[in-house]
Amino acid sequence: MPPPFSYWVLLGLLSVFGVSCLMFWLHVRRWIHNRNWVMLGDWARRHGFRLRRSGRAVVPAPLAELTLPPPHALVALERRRLALLQMDTPAAAGGGAAAGGGSVRRWNVLVREMEADWPVTALRPAARERSLVDLFSLASYPGLLSSERFTIHGADSSAARAVVGSMLMALLPQDLGLVLHGRRMILDFSTRPFDGIELARVVSLTDQLVGHLPVLKKVEVGR
């Protein structure tokens, strides 16, 4: 004799099927609609970073004082002595035409703490129409550097001369900007995507740059 029909068994099977469909939908939504966040979160966990979204992300010094209104952080990845962030600034800041006619400009930036204390010194990509370096309003030293890749800027000619005579320009790709500001190194990689592959590259690059920083003699700012 076949077993009697059971509504409880049918209800159990339908419940299992419904839960399976729900889990499948959640996984598909996670990987399609939130793919970038999932990938950034996975990368952050593997490399020891804390991922913070807009509202909790903070723009570190000295970037926080660059513009009025202050830069707005969209996403930040933070760990000891190192921060990676994507931020917006007013389009009018730094001069030049607004990119695409928008009201804001978007930047991908790395900020790393250093041992040395530098007067503000920067290498600006010569071929780029706009660069984060422009927001610092630094003097230019065209007589110190003859290069089609970078221009040298800063608050102190001795520090600028030390950068020109170092290995920094040989290590720095021509689409990236570099700022040495006090005990912080700032890397502008706005021409590149804000994803795990590129983040790993710029973190590795700053390790090399810090290792090849020239020895800076004690100088007086404005000398």
C-alpha positions as CSV (number, residue, x, y, z in Angstrom):
1,M,0.0,0.0,0.0
2,P,1.4,3.5,-0.9
3,P,1.9,5.8,2.1
4,P,-1.0,8.2,2.7
5,F,-0.8,11.7,1.3
6,S,0.7,14.2,3.9
7,Y,0.1,17.9,3.8
8,W,2.9,18.3,6.3
9,V,5.5,16.7,4.0
10,L,4.3,18.8,1.1
11,L,4.6,22.0,3.3
12,G,8.1,21.0,4.3
13,L,9.2,20.4,0.7
14,L,7.7,23.7,-0.4
15,S,9.5,25.5,2.6
16,V,12.8,24.0,1.6
17,F,12.3,25.0,-2.0
18,G,11.3,28.5,-1.0
19,V,14.3,29.0,1.2
20,S,16.6,27.7,-1.5
21,C,15.2,30.2,-4.0
22,L,15.6,33.0,-1.5
23,M,19.3,32.1,-0.9
24,F,19.9,31.9,-4.6
25,W,18.4,35.3,-5.2
26,L,20.4,36.8,-2.3
27,H,23.7,35.4,-3.7
28,V,22.9,36.6,-7.2
29,R,22.0,40.1,-6.0
30,R,25.1,40.2,-3.8
31,W,27.4,39.4,-6.8
32,I,25.6,41.5,-9.4
33,H,24.2,44.6,-7.7
34,N,26.9,45.0,-5.0
35,R,29.8,43.4,-6.8
36,N,32.3,46.3,-6.3
37,W,31.5,46.5,-2.6
38,V,31.9,42.7,-2.2
39,M,35.2,42.7,-4.0
40,L,36.5,45.7,-2.0
41,G,35.4,44.1,1.3
42,D,37.1,40.8,0.4
43,W,40.3,42.6,-0.5
44,A,40.2,44.7,2.7
45,R,39.9,41.6,4.9
46,R,42.7,39.8,3.1
47,H,45.1,42.8,3.5
48,G,44.1,43.9,7.0
49,F,42.1,47.0,6.1
50,R,38.9,48.4,7.6
51,L,36.4,49.3,4.9
52,R,34.3,52.4,5.6
53,R,31.6,53.7,3.4
54,S,30.3,57.3,2.9
55,G,29.1,58.7,6.2
56,R,31.7,56.8,8.2
57,A,34.7,57.4,5.9
58,V,36.9,60.2,7.1
59,V,39.3,62.3,4.9
60,P,42.7,62.3,6.7
61,A,45.0,65.4,7.1
62,P,46.3,67.2,5.2
63,L,43.6,66.5,2.6
64,A,40.8,67.5,4.9
65,E,41.9,71.2,4.7
66,L,42.5,71.4,0.9
67,T,39.1,72.9,-0.2
68,L,36.0,74.7,1.0
69,P,33.7,72.9,1.5
70,P,36.0,70.1,2.6
71,P,36.6,67.0,0.5
72,H,33.9,64.3,1.0
73,A,35.0,60.7,1.3
74,L,32.9,58.2,-0.6
75,V,34.9,55.1,0.6
76,A,38.0,54.6,2.7
77,L,40.2,51.6,3.5
78,E,42.3,52.1,6.6
79,R,45.0,50.3,8.5
80,R,47.9,51.4,10.7
81,R,49.8,54.3,9.0
82,L,48.0,53.8,5.7
83,A,44.7,54.9,4.1
84,L,43.2,54.5,0.7
85,L,40.2,56.6,-0.2
86,Q,38.0,57.8,-3.0
87,M,36.8,61.4,-2.4
88,D,35.1,64.3,-4.1
89,T,36.1,68.0,-4.0
90,P,34.4,71.1,-5.5
91,A,35.1,71.3,-9.2
92,A,36.2,74.9,-9.0
93,A,39.0,74.1,-6.5
94,G,42.5,74.1,-7.9
95,G,41.6,76.2,-11.0
96,G,41.0,75.0,-14.5
97,A,37.8,73.9,-16.2
98,A,35.4,71.6,-14.4
99,A,35.8,68.0,-15.6
100,G,32.8,67.2,-17.7
101,G,31.0,70.3,-16.4
102,G,30.2,68.5,-13.1
103,S,30.0,70.2,-9.7
104,V,32.6,67.9,-8.1
105,R,35.8,66.2,-9.0
106,R,36.6,62.7,-8.0
107,W,40.0,61.5,-6.7
108,N,41.6,58.2,-5.8
109,V,44.2,58.9,-3.1
110,L,46.7,57.0,-0.9
111,V,48.0,58.6,2.3
112,R,50.9,56.9,4.1
113,E,52.7,58.1,7.2
114,M,56.5,58.4,7.0
115,E,59.4,58.8,9.5
116,A,60.9,61.9,7.7
117,D,59.4,65.4,8.1
118,W,59.2,67.1,4.7
119,P,58.4,70.6,3.6
120,V,55.5,70.3,1.1
121,T,57.1,69.0,-2.1
122,A,55.3,67.5,-5.1
123,L,55.8,65.7,-8.5
124,R,53.0,66.6,-10.8
125,P,52.3,64.6,-14.0
126,A,53.1,67.0,-16.8
127,A,50.6,65.4,-19.3
128,R,47.6,65.6,-17.0
129,E,45.1,68.5,-17.3
130,R,44.3,68.3,-13.6
131,S,46.1,66.8,-10.6
132,L,45.6,66.7,-6.9
133,V,48.9,68.5,-6.7
134,D,47.1,71.6,-8.0
135,L,45.0,71.8,-4.9
136,F,48.1,72.5,-2.7
137,S,48.8,75.8,-4.5
138,L,52.6,75.2,-4.6
139,A,55.3,77.2,-6.3
140,S,56.9,75.6,-9.4
141,Y,60.6,75.1,-9.9
142,P,61.0,74.7,-13.7
143,G,64.8,75.5,-13.5
144,L,65.4,72.4,-11.3
145,L,63.8,69.8,-13.6
146,S,63.8,69.2,-17.4
147,S,61.3,66.4,-17.9
148,E,58.4,65.6,-20.1
149,R,56.9,63.4,-17.5
150,F,56.8,65.6,-14.3
151,T,57.0,69.1,-13.0
152,I,58.4,69.8,-9.6
153,H,56.6,72.0,-7.0
154,G,57.1,72.8,-3.4
155,A,57.5,75.2,-0.5
156,D,61.2,74.8,-0.3
157,S,63.8,74.7,-3.1
158,S,66.2,72.5,-1.2
159,A,63.6,69.8,-0.7
160,A,62.5,70.1,-4.4
161,R,66.2,69.7,-5.4
162,A,66.5,66.6,-3.2
163,V,63.5,65.0,-4.9
164,V,64.8,65.8,-8.4
165,G,68.1,64.1,-7.5
166,S,66.5,61.0,-6.1
167,M,65.1,57.8,-7.6
168,L,61.5,58.9,-7.0
169,M,60.8,60.0,-10.6
170,A,62.3,56.7,-12.0
171,L,59.9,54.7,-9.8
172,L,56.8,56.8,-10.2
173,P,54.6,56.1,-13.2
174,Q,53.9,59.2,-15.3
175,D,50.2,59.2,-14.7
176,L,50.5,59.4,-10.9
177,G,51.1,62.4,-8.7
178,L,53.2,62.5,-5.5
179,V,53.1,64.9,-2.6
180,L,55.4,64.8,0.4
181,H,53.7,66.8,3.2
182,G,55.2,66.7,6.7
183,R,55.3,63.1,7.8
184,R,52.8,61.9,5.1
185,M,53.3,60.7,1.6
186,I,50.2,61.3,-0.7
187,L,49.8,59.4,-4.0
188,D,47.2,60.6,-6.5
189,F,46.1,57.6,-8.7
190,S,42.9,59.1,-9.9
191,T,43.5,57.9,-13.5
192,R,43.3,54.3,-12.3
193,P,40.3,52.2,-11.1
194,F,39.6,52.0,-7.4
195,D,39.7,48.2,-7.2
196,G,41.7,45.5,-5.5
197,I,44.2,44.9,-8.3
198,E,45.1,48.6,-8.5
199,L,45.0,49.2,-4.8
200,A,47.6,46.4,-4.3
201,R,49.8,48.0,-6.9
202,V,49.8,51.5,-5.4
203,V,50.4,50.1,-1.9
204,S,53.4,48.2,-3.2
205,L,54.6,51.3,-5.1
206,T,54.6,53.4,-1.9
207,D,56.7,50.8,-0.2
208,Q,59.3,51.3,-2.9
209,L,59.0,55.1,-2.8
210,V,59.4,55.3,1.0
211,G,62.5,53.0,0.7
212,H,64.1,55.4,-1.8
213,L,63.3,58.7,-0.2
214,P,66.4,61.0,-0.2
215,V,68.0,62.0,3.0
216,L,66.7,65.5,3.7
217,K,69.0,67.9,5.3
218,K,67.5,70.4,7.8
219,V,66.2,73.3,5.8
220,E,64.3,76.4,6.5
221,V,61.0,76.7,4.8
222,G,61.1,79.4,2.1
223,R,64.8,79.3,1.7
